[in-house]
């Protein structure tokens, strides 16, 4: 912390060195949260915000890019309430910039430990593995904690001074790291979770945060005891304790107190809530008084179905008409479905629960 204080004083006095000026540099990050902070800290390289959220929605094989981008743009448009054209334009811009990244002398990847970040990291590593077009330097900054921050959620929590400290800790991306990212990406887009689970079981020493993130990703499969994903379970547990609570407060409690590996943004969480609200057997409902409020201020409470699910008296997958994807895994009611078994710590294939 003493070092950070010194850097802060240097910035205040205007003694700022462009640390990345020695090479033509591109910084890649799965969001814009550190873009301005990097500039304030004295970095002058270009910035690529690459944000395709593979932790939600279908992730097909990307052998045909236009079809892949169409699938992702369709999901993003429907899930997050933006036009298809806007979603498509954004994806095309980001993927195009990624494909030109080899033109830089140095590319630095800034990521943290959650499934949103780690799955995007795998996709970026897969890109370099697949195309075999490398910048002169390909480097990684990836952390799961930082001194002085009790509950570390992400790089966006850090100051400009802290980012300069992290710059000194960046590491080269070795061939084994590229190969792991490639394997993760192929496993993520597979119709079965078995390959992902095999990677989890290796503990991924090449990228220590990857295994935990992949396990958390698999916990979004319906759980065998109640048919809910982990995010859905945590949501209902919070509602049980608070009776009725505004959606933005619910989101804050989930991220800061309940979620073991926070990865959701607010729009991503509203998609989860919407899926439950639109079910033929919704486990939660919006109070009549708040129905016309913007979604963050809509007050939510458990239904009788939700209360029974919390008590594990029902399996939501058995009664809901669900159709969703976890990566390449398509989950549809009435069909054999991959579910998460927490006791066995693995996914298992269940025959149709209604048969």
C-alpha positions in Angstrom: 0.0 0.0 0.0 2.9 2.3 0.6 4.0 1.9 -3.0 0.5 2.9 -4.2 0.6 6.0 -2.1 3.9 7.0 -3.7 2.4 6.4 -7.2 -0.6 8.6 -6.2 1.7 11.4 -5.2 3.6 11.1 -8.6 0.3 11.4 -10.5 -0.8 14.4 -8.4 2.5 16.2 -9.2 2.1 15.4 -12.9 5.1 13.0 -12.9 3.4 10.4 -15.1 5.2 8.1 -17.5 3.5 6.3 -20.3 4.5 2.8 -19.3 3.2 1.2 -22.5 4.9 3.7 -24.9 7.9 1.5 -25.6 5.7 -0.7 -27.9 2.6 -0.1 -29.9 0.2 -1.5 -27.3 -3.4 -2.7 -27.3 -5.2 -3.3 -23.9 -8.0 -5.8 -24.1 -10.6 -5.8 -21.3 -14.2 -7.3 -21.1 -15.6 -3.9 -20.2 -14.9 -0.2 -20.0 -14.4 0.0 -16.3 -10.7 0.6 -16.3 -10.4 2.5 -19.6 -10.3 6.0 -18.2 -8.3 4.9 -15.2 -5.6 3.6 -17.5 -5.4 7.0 -19.2 -5.3 8.8 -15.9 -2.5 6.4 -14.8 -0.4 7.4 -17.8 -1.0 4.6 -20.3 -1.3 5.7 -23.9 -2.1 2.4 -25.8 -5.3 1.7 -27.6 -8.2 0.0 -25.7 -10.5 -2.8 -26.9 -13.6 -3.4 -24.9 -14.6 -7.0 -25.8 -17.8 -7.8 -24.0 -19.7 -10.8 -25.5 -21.1 -12.4 -22.3 -20.6 -16.1 -23.0 -21.7 -16.9 -19.4 -25.3 -16.4 -20.6 -27.1 -17.7 -23.6 -26.2 -20.1 -26.4 -22.5 -20.4 -27.4 -22.4 -22.5 -30.6 -19.2 -23.6 -32.4 -17.7 -20.5 -34.2 -16.7 -22.3 -37.4 -18.8 -19.9 -39.4 -18.4 -16.5 -37.9 -21.5 -14.8 -39.4 -23.8 -17.5 -38.1 -22.1 -17.4 -34.7 -22.4 -13.6 -34.4 -26.1 -13.8 -35.5 -26.8 -16.3 -32.8 -25.1 -14.2 -30.1 -26.6 -10.9 -31.4 -30.1 -12.5 -31.3 -29.6 -13.6 -27.7 -28.2 -10.3 -26.5 -31.0 -8.4 -28.2 -33.7 -10.5 -26.7 -32.1 -10.8 -23.2 -30.9 -7.3 -22.6 -33.5 -5.2 -24.4 -31.5 -3.7 -27.2 -32.1 -3.7 -30.9 -30.7 -6.6 -32.9 -28.9 -4.2 -35.2 -27.2 -2.5 -32.2 -26.2 -5.8 -30.8 -24.9 -7.0 -34.2 -23.0 -3.8 -34.9 -21.3 -4.0 -31.5 -20.2 -7.6 -31.9 -19.0 -7.1 -35.4 -16.9 -4.1 -34.3 -15.4 -5.9 -31.3 -14.6 -9.2 -33.2 -13.1 -7.2 -36.1 -10.8 -5.3 -33.7 -9.8 -8.6 -32.1 -8.9 -10.0 -35.5 -6.6 -7.0 -36.1 -4.9 -7.2 -32.7 -1.9 -9.0 -34.2 -1.0 -5.7 -35.9 0.1 -4.4 -32.5 3.6 -5.0 -31.1 2.2 -5.8 -27.6 -1.3 -7.0 -26.5 -2.1 -7.0 -22.8 -5.1 -8.8 -21.4 -6.7 -7.4 -18.3 -9.0 -9.9 -16.5 -10.2 -11.1 -13.2 -11.4 -14.4 -11.8 -15.1 -14.7 -12.4 -16.9 -16.7 -15.2 -17.8 -13.7 -17.2 -14.1 -12.7 -17.5 -12.6 -16.1 -17.7 -14.9 -17.3 -20.5 -14.0 -14.2 -22.5 -10.3 -14.8 -21.7 -10.7 -18.3 -23.1 -12.2 -16.9 -26.3 -9.4 -14.4 -26.8 -6.7 -17.1 -26.2 -8.5 -19.4 -28.6 -8.3 -16.6 -31.2 -4.6 -16.4 -30.9 -4.2 -20.2 -30.9 -6.4 -20.6 -33.9 -4.9 -17.9 -36.1 -1.3 -18.3 -35.0 -0.9 -14.6 -35.5 0.9 -13.2 -32.5 2.0 -9.7 -31.5 5.7 -9.5 -30.5 4.5 -9.5 -26.8 1.3 -11.2 -25.6 0.9 -10.6 -21.8 -1.7 -11.2 -19.1 -2.8 -9.5 -16.0 -5.3 -11.7 -14.1 -6.1 -11.4 -10.3 -8.6 -12.7 -7.8 -7.7 -10.3 -4.9 -6.0 -7.1 -4.1 -4.4 -5.8 -0.9 -6.8 -3.6 1.1 -10.0 -4.8 -0.6 -11.9 -7.3 1.6 -14.4 -8.5 -1.0 -12.7 -8.2 -4.4 -15.2 -8.3 -7.2 -13.2 -6.9 -10.1 -10.6 -4.6 -11.6 -13.1 -1.8 -11.7 -12.8 -1.4 -7.9 -9.1 -0.5 -8.3 -7.6 3.0 -8.6 -5.4 4.2 -11.4 -2.4 3.9 -9.0 -3.3 0.2 -8.4 -3.5 -0.5 -12.1 0.1 0.8 -12.5 1.2 -1.6 -9.8 -0.5 -4.5 -11.6 1.2 -3.5 -14.9 4.5 -4.4 -13.3 3.1 -7.9 -12.5 2.0 -8.8 -16.0 3.2 -12.2 -17.3 3.8 -13.5 -20.8 1.1 -15.8 -22.2 2.8 -19.0 -22.8 1.9 -21.7 -25.3 0.3 -23.9 -22.6 -1.9 -21.0 -21.6 -3.0 -20.5 -25.2 -3.7 -24.2 -25.5 -5.8 -24.2 -22.3 -7.9 -21.3 -23.6 -8.4 -23.2 -26.9 -9.6 -26.3 -25.0 -11.9 -24.3 -22.8 -13.5 -22.6 -25.7 -14.2 -25.9 -27.5 -15.6 -27.4 -24.4 -17.7 -24.4 -23.7 -19.4 -24.7 -27.1 -20.0 -28.5 -26.8 -23.5 -29.9 -26.3 -22.3 -31.8 -23.2 -20.6 -30.4 -20.1 -18.3 -33.4 -19.8 -15.2 -31.8 -21.4 -15.6 -28.7 -19.3 -15.8 -30.8 -16.1 -12.6 -32.7 -17.2 -10.8 -29.3 -17.4 -12.2 -28.3 -14.0 -10.8 -31.5 -12.5 -7.3 -30.6 -13.7 -7.4 -27.4 -11.5 -6.0 -25.5 -14.5 -2.5 -24.6 -13.1 -1.8 -22.7 -16.3 -4.6 -20.3 -15.4 -5.4 -20.8 -11.8 -8.7 -18.9 -11.9 -10.1 -20.8 -14.8 -11.2 -24.0 -13.0 -13.2 -22.2 -10.3 -14.9 -20.1 -13.0 -15.8 -23.1 -15.1 -17.3 -24.9 -12.1 -19.4 -21.8 -11.3 -20.5 -21.7 -14.9 -21.7 -25.3 -14.7 -23.6 -24.5 -11.5 -26.0 -22.5 -13.8 -27.3 -25.8 -15.0 -30.5 -26.8 -13.1 -29.6 -28.5 -9.8 -30.8 -32.0 -9.4 -32.6 -31.3 -6.0 -34.7 -28.3 -7.0 -34.3 -27.7 -10.8 -32.9 -24.1 -10.2 -29.6 -22.7 -11.2 -27.4 -21.4 -8.4 -28.3 -17.7 -9.3 -32.0 -18.6 -9.1 -31.5 -20.3 -5.8 -29.6 -17.5 -4.2 -32.3 -15.0 -5.5 -35.1 -17.0 -3.8 -33.2 -17.4 -0.6 -32.7 -13.6 -0.4 -36.4 -13.0 -1.1 -37.3 -15.5 1.7 -35.3 -13.4 4.2 -36.5 -10.0 3.0 -40.2 -10.9 2.1 -40.3 -8.0 -0.4 -37.4 -6.1 -1.9 -36.6 -3.8 -4.8 -34.7 -5.5 -7.7 -31.7 -3.2 -7.4 -31.3 -4.0 -3.7 -31.7 -7.7 -4.5 -28.9 -7.4 -7.0 -26.6 -5.6 -4.6 -27.2 -8.2 -1.8 -26.6 -11.0 -4.3 -23.3 -9.6 -5.6 -21.9 -8.3 -2.3 -23.0 -11.0 0.1 -24.4 -14.2 -1.5 -22.7 -14.9 -4.8 -19.5 -17.0 -4.3 -18.0 -15.8 -7.5 -19.7 -12.6 -8.6 -20.0 -12.2 -12.4 -23.4 -10.7 -13.3 -24.0 -7.2 -14.4 -27.3 -5.5 -13.7 -28.8 -6.1 -17.1 -27.7 -9.7 -17.0 -29.4 -10.2 -13.7 -32.6 -8.7 -14.9 -32.6 -11.3 -17.7 -32.4 -14.0 -15.0 -35.3 -12.4 -13.1 -37.3 -12.0 -16.3 -36.9 -15.7 -17.1 -38.4 -16.6 -13.7 -41.2 -14.0 -13.9 -42.3 -15.2 -17.4 -42.4 -18.9 -16.4 -45.7 -20.7 -16.5 -45.0 -21.3 -12.7 -43.2 -18.2 -11.6 -41.4 -18.5 -8.3 -41.5 -14.7 -7.8 -43.7 -11.8 -8.6 -43.7 -8.0 -8.8 -46.0 -6.2 -6.3 -48.9 -4.4 -7.8 -47.8 -1.1 -6.3 -44.4 -1.2 -8.1 -45.5 -2.8 -11.5 -45.1 0.5 -13.4 -41.7 1.4 -11.9 -38.4 1.0 -13.9 -37.2 -2.5 -13.3 -34.6 -1.7 -10.7 -37.3 -0.2 -8.5 -39.9 -3.0 -9.0 -40.5 -4.8 -5.7 -40.2 -8.5 -5.8 -41.6 -11.2 -3.5 -41.9 -15.0 -3.5 -45.0 -16.8 -4.8 -46.3 -20.0 -3.2 -44.3 -21.8 -5.9 -41.2 -19.9 -4.8 -41.8 -20.7 -1.2 -42.1 -24.4 -2.0 -38.9 -24.3 -4.0 -37.0 -22.7 -1.1 -38.3 -25.6 1.1 -37.2 -28.0 -1.6 -40.7 -29.4 -1.9 -40.7 -29.0 -5.7 -38.4 -29.3 -8.6 -38.8 -26.3 -10.8 -37.5 -28.1 -13.9 -40.3 -30.6 -13.6 -43.0 -28.0 -13.7 -41.7 -25.1 -15.7 -41.7 -24.9 -19.4 -38.1 -23.9 -19.7 -35.9 -23.5 -22.8 -32.5 -22.0 -22.3 -28.8 -22.6 -23.0 -25.7 -22.8 -20.8 -23.0 -22.3 -23.4 -23.4 -25.1 -26.0 -25.7 -27.1 -23.7 -29.4 -26.7 -24.7 -31.8 -27.2 -21.9 -35.4 -27.9 -22.8 -38.2 -29.2 -20.6 -39.4 -32.7 -21.5 -36.1 -33.7 -22.9 -33.1 -35.4 -21.3 -31.3 -32.6 -19.5 -27.8 -32.1 -18.0 -28.2 -31.1 -14.3 -25.7 -30.2 -11.6 -25.3 -32.6 -8.7 -23.7 -30.6 -5.9 -23.1 -33.6 -3.7 -21.2 -35.4 -6.4 -19.7 -32.1 -7.6 -20.4 -32.9 -11.2 -23.0 -32.6 -13.9 -25.2 -35.7 -14.7 -27.6 -36.4 -17.5 -31.1 -37.0 -16.4 -33.8 -38.5 -18.6 -37.0 -36.5 -18.9 -38.3 -35.9 -15.4 -41.9 -35.9 -16.6 -41.8 -39.3 -18.3 
